[in-house]
Amino acid sequence: MHGESCLADVERPVQEQLDTYNARDIERFMPWWADDCQYFAFPSTLLADGAAQIRERHVGRFREPHLHGALVKRMVVGNLVVDQEVVTRTFPEGPGEVDVVAIYEVEAGKIAKAWFKLGQRRMQQAHEVSDVFFHDLRIGALQKRMGLLEGRFFERRLIF
């Protein structure tokens, strides 16, 4: 039982930051990051040093109308959380999605370091943008079969 509690303590800040990322709520997003956190492009390119710089990176991103991170798979090892996600964004060229591997190091209930490895952007045609909703439903069904949604409510959103 103690192991499950530790696992939840490590996983919670990562899940909360994903939920608030999807809600595009910067005020609820930031408390999950340590004041001295570091944010990297994998493996070692520092993109943001400290909570103020992470906030600055996300304020503009949270204005994107198509922003949504769909969790595909998660694993927790010690104080590391590794997420596989499909992130829908509004790129300068238009709406699209990108596969992301995110690695979070959690200390004292906050994200201390994070590394992000991005795949190639896949741009969406206008008729494909509304299909993101159905894509999220398929991912949700897969996650449920894999036991990733146990006791959690995931908000899905329709994009037009």
Helices and strands as residue ranges (DSSP letters): H 2-23, H 26-29, G 30-32, E 33-41, E 45-49, H 51-61, E 68-77, E 80-91, E 94-107, E 110-118, E 122-123, H 126-129, H 131-146
